[in-house]
Amino acid sequence: MTLTNGALPETHHWQGRPWYLRALRVISLLYMVGAVLGTLFLVAQALIPGTASPITLPVQPFWPELPNGVVVTHGPSAEVVGGLTSVAVEVKNLDWNVTACLAAGHLVLGAVHFLAAFAAYRISGLFRYPGQSVFQAAISSIFAVFAWSLMVGGLAWQVLYSAAGSMAAQQALTFTGWSVTDGAMTPETIPTSPLGIVPATAMEVDLWPITAGLALMAIVAMLRHGEKLEAATVHGHA
């Protein structure tokens, strides 16, 4: 069998390829397009003044209370003993530092999604013709780039989203004074929020991108080892 790296005539494409690789090629291509368009939409949504942007706001633990005068005759069997610590909302008129941080998070996350789909697209191109080399340097290099982007970008987008959410919570939920029918009230007299929701500062970072990235680097090492073995085999038969 002759091993080749270059493309053969178009008539040999798709010959003998598993159906799932063909499906992966189409799905990954659509996913790349969707990642680009979706990211551009979210970035524009964050940066265009007056446009509401979806964002998660960290808050002090709370749970809605029953309105005055409501008497429960038949209620749930379980009891909520802890409150919400974050709320997913849409906010507009945020300061530029929040929108810039949010847009940067969208860009980083979009880039990671795009690179994941691109790696899948390249893998789906294997076995396009008889005798094709499976261990190609381009494949291992692409997976190495994706692994590093997942580790770095996976942490970066979480930091950016957490920072943007914390700043947005302060801007959207901080009240410095309010009044009721009984007279004026300020945070000095009632140190809570008229909504009953108090903003919080949170930095939530999961470490799964590190684990996933290291697993991908292990795959990269195996691919590069296969490249060396395949090259040695080809030269041995030359």
PANUVEX-694356 format. One record per residue (C-alpha): residue number from 0; x, y, z; residue in three letters. Coordinates in steps of 0.02 Angstrom, whole numbers, plus 50000, padded with zeros to 5 digits. Example, Ala and Ser with C-alpha at 12.3 -4.5 7.8 and 13.67 -1.06 7.14 Angstrom:
<pts>
{pt 0, {50615, 49775, 50390}, ALA}
{pt 1, {50684, 49947, 50357}, SER}
</pts>
This chain:
<pts>
{pt 0, {50000, 50000, 50000}, MET}
{pt 1, {50065, 50171, 49955}, THR}
{pt 2, {50046, 50305, 50088}, LEU}
{pt 3, {50010, 50480, 50026}, THR}
{pt 4, {49981, 50648, 50107}, ASN}
{pt 5, {49927, 50747, 49955}, GLY}
{pt 6, {49750, 50756, 49887}, ALA}
{pt 7, {49703, 50633, 49752}, LEU}
{pt 8, {49573, 50664, 49617}, PRO}
{pt 9, {49401, 50718, 49676}, GLU}
{pt 10, {49324, 50554, 49617}, THR}
{pt 11, {49407, 50463, 49763}, HIS}
{pt 12, {49334, 50575, 49897}, HIS}
{pt 13, {49214, 50491, 50021}, TRP}
{pt 14, {49263, 50317, 49958}, GLN}
{pt 15, {49252, 50190, 50099}, GLY}
{pt 16, {49226, 50322, 50233}, ARG}
{pt 17, {49120, 50285, 50387}, PRO}
{pt 18, {48953, 50374, 50385}, TRP}
{pt 19, {48987, 50460, 50550}, TYR}
{pt 20, {49141, 50546, 50479}, LEU}
{pt 21, {49037, 50613, 50336}, ARG}
{pt 22, {48905, 50672, 50458}, ALA}
{pt 23, {49039, 50750, 50569}, LEU}
{pt 24, {49110, 50845, 50421}, ARG}
{pt 25, {48942, 50927, 50384}, VAL}
{pt 26, {48897, 50958, 50567}, ILE}
{pt 27, {49067, 51033, 50611}, SER}
{pt 28, {49060, 51148, 50460}, LEU}
{pt 29, {48888, 51210, 50511}, LEU}
{pt 30, {48948, 51230, 50690}, TYR}
{pt 31, {49095, 51339, 50634}, MET}
{pt 32, {48977, 51453, 50539}, VAL}
{pt 33, {48858, 51458, 50687}, GLY}
{pt 34, {49000, 51496, 50809}, ALA}
{pt 35, {49058, 51645, 50705}, VAL}
{pt 36, {48885, 51717, 50678}, LEU}
{pt 37, {48830, 51685, 50857}, GLY}
{pt 38, {48986, 51765, 50928}, THR}
{pt 39, {48969, 51919, 50818}, LEU}
{pt 40, {48788, 51936, 50871}, PHE}
{pt 41, {48829, 51926, 51057}, LEU}
{pt 42, {48975, 52047, 51041}, VAL}
{pt 43, {48867, 52172, 50947}, ALA}
{pt 44, {48729, 52149, 51075}, GLN}
{pt 45, {48851, 52190, 51214}, ALA}
{pt 46, {48933, 52340, 51131}, LEU}
{pt 47, {48787, 52429, 51046}, ILE}
{pt 48, {48723, 52564, 51168}, PRO}
{pt 49, {48546, 52539, 51231}, GLY}
{pt 50, {48541, 52354, 51183}, THR}
{pt 51, {48495, 52228, 51317}, ALA}
{pt 52, {48626, 52092, 51344}, SER}
{pt 53, {48599, 51925, 51431}, PRO}
{pt 54, {48709, 51911, 51585}, ILE}
{pt 55, {48714, 51816, 51749}, THR}
{pt 56, {48719, 51926, 51904}, LEU}
{pt 57, {48790, 51857, 52069}, PRO}
{pt 58, {48681, 51903, 52219}, VAL}
{pt 59, {48673, 51874, 52405}, GLN}
{pt 60, {48571, 51715, 52438}, PRO}
{pt 61, {48384, 51754, 52434}, PHE}
{pt 62, {48217, 51669, 52405}, TRP}
{pt 63, {48051, 51752, 52358}, PRO}
{pt 64, {47932, 51777, 52504}, GLU}
{pt 65, {47745, 51754, 52500}, LEU}
{pt 66, {47649, 51918, 52480}, PRO}
{pt 67, {47561, 51986, 52633}, ASN}
{pt 68, {47390, 51911, 52658}, GLY}
{pt 69, {47428, 51748, 52567}, VAL}
{pt 70, {47385, 51592, 52668}, VAL}
{pt 71, {47448, 51426, 52597}, VAL}
{pt 72, {47322, 51285, 52620}, THR}
{pt 73, {47409, 51154, 52513}, HIS}
{pt 74, {47593, 51176, 52477}, GLY}
{pt 75, {47746, 51081, 52418}, PRO}
{pt 76, {47811, 50938, 52522}, SER}
{pt 77, {47992, 50997, 52511}, ALA}
{pt 78, {48062, 51152, 52593}, GLU}
{pt 79, {48189, 51271, 52517}, VAL}
{pt 80, {48322, 51304, 52647}, VAL}
{pt 81, {48447, 51395, 52536}, GLY}
{pt 82, {48420, 51540, 52418}, GLY}
{pt 83, {48469, 51588, 52243}, LEU}
{pt 84, {48648, 51649, 52225}, THR}
{pt 85, {48636, 51709, 52045}, SER}
{pt 86, {48504, 51768, 51924}, VAL}
{pt 87, {48508, 51760, 51733}, ALA}
{pt 88, {48435, 51921, 51666}, VAL}
{pt 89, {48448, 52044, 51522}, GLU}
{pt 90, {48525, 52213, 51563}, VAL}
{pt 91, {48551, 52370, 51461}, LYS}
{pt 92, {48640, 52537, 51488}, ASN}
{pt 93, {48790, 52456, 51571}, LEU}
{pt 94, {48953, 52551, 51587}, ASP}
{pt 95, {49085, 52529, 51452}, TRP}
{pt 96, {49200, 52427, 51565}, ASN}
{pt 97, {49064, 52296, 51591}, VAL}
{pt 98, {49015, 52287, 51408}, THR}
{pt 99, {49198, 52274, 51355}, ALA}
{pt 100, {49228, 52133, 51480}, CYS}
{pt 101, {49070, 52044, 51425}, LEU}
{pt 102, {49113, 52062, 51240}, ALA}
{pt 103, {49289, 51995, 51271}, ALA}
{pt 104, {49214, 51844, 51359}, GLY}
{pt 105, {49101, 51812, 51209}, HIS}
{pt 106, {49250, 51824, 51090}, LEU}
{pt 107, {49356, 51702, 51190}, VAL}
{pt 108, {49216, 51577, 51210}, LEU}
{pt 109, {49171, 51592, 51025}, GLY}
{pt 110, {49352, 51562, 50975}, ALA}
{pt 111, {49361, 51403, 51080}, VAL}
{pt 112, {49199, 51339, 51002}, HIS}
{pt 113, {49265, 51378, 50828}, PHE}
{pt 114, {49430, 51289, 50857}, LEU}
{pt 115, {49339, 51137, 50926}, ALA}
{pt 116, {49231, 51127, 50770}, ALA}
{pt 117, {49383, 51155, 50658}, PHE}
{pt 118, {49477, 51012, 50741}, ALA}
{pt 119, {49325, 50900, 50715}, ALA}
{pt 120, {49315, 50957, 50534}, TYR}
{pt 121, {49495, 50908, 50501}, ARG}
{pt 122, {49474, 50739, 50586}, ILE}
{pt 123, {49319, 50707, 50479}, SER}
{pt 124, {49429, 50725, 50325}, GLY}
{pt 125, {49523, 50564, 50360}, LEU}
{pt 126, {49501, 50413, 50247}, PHE}
{pt 127, {49450, 50520, 50100}, ARG}
{pt 128, {49543, 50407, 49980}, TYR}
{pt 129, {49630, 50237, 49983}, PRO}
{pt 130, {49805, 50236, 50056}, GLY}
{pt 131, {49789, 50403, 50143}, GLN}
{pt 132, {49906, 50431, 50288}, SER}
{pt 133, {49806, 50437, 50451}, VAL}
{pt 134, {49944, 50516, 50555}, PHE}
{pt 135, {49967, 50687, 50478}, GLN}
{pt 136, {50067, 50826, 50559}, ALA}
{pt 137, {49928, 50950, 50523}, ALA}
{pt 138, {49805, 50849, 50628}, ILE}
{pt 139, {49916, 50840, 50783}, SER}
{pt 140, {49960, 51025, 50767}, SER}
{pt 141, {49777, 51075, 50757}, ILE}
{pt 142, {49735, 50972, 50911}, PHE}
{pt 143, {49882, 51049, 51004}, ALA}
{pt 144, {49817, 51224, 50964}, VAL}
{pt 145, {49642, 51174, 51019}, PHE}
{pt 146, {49707, 51097, 51180}, ALA}
{pt 147, {49800, 51257, 51228}, TRP}
{pt 148, {49654, 51366, 51178}, SER}
{pt 149, {49538, 51261, 51285}, LEU}
{pt 150, {49651, 51273, 51437}, MET}
{pt 151, {49688, 51458, 51421}, VAL}
{pt 152, {49524, 51514, 51344}, GLY}
{pt 153, {49421, 51401, 51458}, GLY}
{pt 154, {49488, 51493, 51610}, LEU}
{pt 155, {49488, 51664, 51527}, ALA}
{pt 156, {49305, 51665, 51475}, TRP}
{pt 157, {49252, 51613, 51652}, GLN}
{pt 158, {49354, 51753, 51729}, VAL}
{pt 159, {49287, 51880, 51605}, LEU}
{pt 160, {49106, 51825, 51628}, TYR}
{pt 161, {49124, 51824, 51819}, SER}
{pt 162, {49201, 51998, 51819}, ALA}
{pt 163, {49069, 52067, 51701}, ALA}
{pt 164, {48929, 51989, 51803}, GLY}
{pt 165, {48996, 52056, 51968}, SER}
{pt 166, {49014, 52233, 51900}, MET}
{pt 167, {48843, 52225, 51816}, ALA}
{pt 168, {48763, 52166, 51979}, ALA}
{pt 169, {48830, 52318, 52069}, GLN}
{pt 170, {48766, 52434, 51933}, GLN}
{pt 171, {48595, 52354, 51913}, ALA}
{pt 172, {48551, 52309, 52093}, LEU}
{pt 173, {48631, 52443, 52202}, THR}
{pt 174, {48505, 52568, 52273}, PHE}
{pt 175, {48567, 52718, 52372}, THR}
{pt 176, {48396, 52780, 52429}, GLY}
{pt 177, {48210, 52749, 52410}, TRP}
{pt 178, {48046, 52801, 52487}, SER}
{pt 179, {47885, 52717, 52541}, VAL}
{pt 180, {47716, 52779, 52599}, THR}
{pt 181, {47776, 52782, 52780}, ASP}
{pt 182, {47915, 52904, 52741}, GLY}
{pt 183, {48092, 52912, 52671}, ALA}
{pt 184, {48210, 52766, 52697}, MET}
{pt 185, {48395, 52750, 52660}, THR}
{pt 186, {48521, 52609, 52672}, PRO}
{pt 187, {48567, 52681, 52844}, GLU}
{pt 188, {48394, 52647, 52914}, THR}
{pt 189, {48358, 52486, 52819}, ILE}
{pt 190, {48523, 52412, 52753}, PRO}
{pt 191, {48442, 52305, 52620}, THR}
{pt 192, {48375, 52328, 52445}, SER}
{pt 193, {48195, 52379, 52406}, PRO}
{pt 194, {48192, 52228, 52289}, LEU}
{pt 195, {48253, 52112, 52424}, GLY}
{pt 196, {48399, 52066, 52311}, ILE}
{pt 197, {48574, 52122, 52361}, VAL}
{pt 198, {48717, 52115, 52233}, PRO}
{pt 199, {48870, 52009, 52268}, ALA}
{pt 200, {49044, 51989, 52199}, THR}
{pt 201, {49089, 51817, 52137}, ALA}
{pt 202, {49232, 51738, 52041}, MET}
{pt 203, {49176, 51565, 51989}, GLU}
{pt 204, {49305, 51466, 51891}, VAL}
{pt 205, {49289, 51281, 51852}, ASP}
{pt 206, {49450, 51186, 51817}, LEU}
{pt 207, {49377, 51062, 51692}, TRP}
{pt 208, {49458, 51153, 51543}, PRO}
{pt 209, {49628, 51109, 51617}, ILE}
{pt 210, {49583, 50925, 51633}, THR}
{pt 211, {49507, 50919, 51459}, ALA}
{pt 212, {49655, 51012, 51384}, GLY}
{pt 213, {49781, 50894, 51463}, LEU}
{pt 214, {49682, 50745, 51397}, ALA}
{pt 215, {49690, 50821, 51223}, LEU}
{pt 216, {49878, 50847, 51243}, MET}
{pt 217, {49892, 50661, 51280}, ALA}
{pt 218, {49801, 50626, 51116}, ILE}
{pt 219, {49921, 50746, 51029}, VAL}
{pt 220, {50069, 50648, 51099}, ALA}
{pt 221, {49995, 50485, 51032}, MET}
{pt 222, {49963, 50562, 50861}, LEU}
{pt 223, {50142, 50627, 50850}, ARG}
{pt 224, {50208, 50458, 50902}, HIS}
{pt 225, {50105, 50380, 50763}, GLY}
{pt 226, {50176, 50506, 50640}, GLU}
{pt 227, {50352, 50454, 50685}, LYS}
{pt 228, {50313, 50270, 50671}, LEU}
{pt 229, {50225, 50293, 50504}, GLU}
{pt 230, {50369, 50397, 50435}, ALA}
{pt 231, {50494, 50266, 50491}, ALA}
{pt 232, {50389, 50129, 50407}, THR}
{pt 233, {50378, 50225, 50243}, VAL}
{pt 234, {50565, 50259, 50240}, HIS}
{pt 235, {50601, 50078, 50285}, GLY}
{pt 236, {50504, 50018, 50133}, HIS}
{pt 237, {50569, 50153, 50016}, ALA}
</pts>
